[in-house]
Amino acid sequence: MKSVGGFRSMYNEKQRRTDAGNSHRRRGKLVPLVLAVVLAISVVAAPLLTPDHERFTEEAAQRMTQSAGSVLAPVYAPLAEQLVADYNLDDMETGIGIDLGSGPGTLIFELCARTNLHWINADINPHFFPIFFAEAEKRGFGHRVSAIFADAQALPFRDNYADIIVSRGSYHFWDDKALGFSEIMRVLKPGGVAYIGRGMARDMPVETAQAIREQQGERMVYDREAEAASLEAMFAELGIDTYRIEIPVPPDDPSLNYGIWIELRAP
Ligand SMILES: C[S@@+](CC[C@H](N)C(=O)[O-])C[C@H]1O[C@@H](n2cnc3c(N)ncnc32)[C@H](O)[C@@H]1O
């Protein structure tokens, strides 16, 4: 019995080693497979965190800076005034404001001039930042602003961080708008507000708006009602009902495109 037992135990030991070898080999194949699957899932599921070099170039930053200083220059002051009036920003002694997709930060400078908040330029194209900081210093706002590489779809801010988030001319570039708007809701403080959209302030003088649209040509022709409908469907799916969509219609030229805006409130 003993020898049988001894034989058995030798057999078992050999078998164990063979099993162990097989399982090691199986594991050897399995590990890279699992890693490949995890990597594939994370590449597919991960929001865009690294700039796509075709889109977020230094040239793109220079082009946008140029148009913010020329064709679009009249847009920012009236928009800042509207934001201050709508949300009583001039009553706030302190606070954090984020301009999402701020580019050269022209709206931020107008907001710095009218509020006491600290304003953050959160943009996916970091080539804007040297231009932004140089201009901030020149205007005396160097201590009032920050900049951070940010994808709207995966904001680099903790929950309940910002008092207000604004964004002009950016959201239609976000690949996953639902993710972007969910992120905005996450980052807003309770009671905070966001004003996100494209176009111009509702009381922009009509002649100025006409001149801008003429220079922009066909590029800015889009169906705002269809856009509103698709945003409504998106918010319904997200279960967000604390929003308002604004399509400004100037009485003197109702067909003129003043853009589309979304006001979001964090409960
Ligand atoms: C047409 S420019 C508008 C710039 C600025 N808001 C203005 O009105 O002058 C669009 C901006 O959105 C930024 N942007 C595009 N996709 C983005 C994303 N996924 N997350 C953050 N910023 C983005 C671009 O880098 C660019 O600065």
The ligand as an ORCA input file, in Angstrom:
! r2SCAN-3c Opt
* xyz 0 1
  C     -14.568     77.805    -32.723
  S     -13.455     77.694    -31.355
  C     -14.231     78.774    -30.184
  C     -13.254     79.378    -29.234
  C     -13.844     80.339    -28.208
  N     -14.837     79.700    -27.384
  C     -14.407     81.542    -28.875
  O     -15.633     81.670    -28.955
  O     -13.620     82.388    -29.301
  C     -13.784     76.054    -30.703
  C     -12.962     75.711    -29.489
  O     -13.405     74.493    -28.913
  C     -12.263     73.698    -28.578
  N     -12.683     72.281    -28.529
  C     -13.054     71.475    -29.556
  N     -13.364     70.245    -29.113
  C     -13.199     70.259    -27.761
  C     -13.368     69.286    -26.732
  N     -13.759     68.038    -26.993
  N     -13.107     69.650    -25.458
  C     -12.685     70.910    -25.165
  N     -12.499     71.864    -26.098
  C     -12.762     71.555    -27.388
  C     -11.263     74.020    -29.669
  O      -9.946     73.676    -29.328
  C     -11.478     75.529    -29.821
  O     -10.730     76.252    -28.911
*
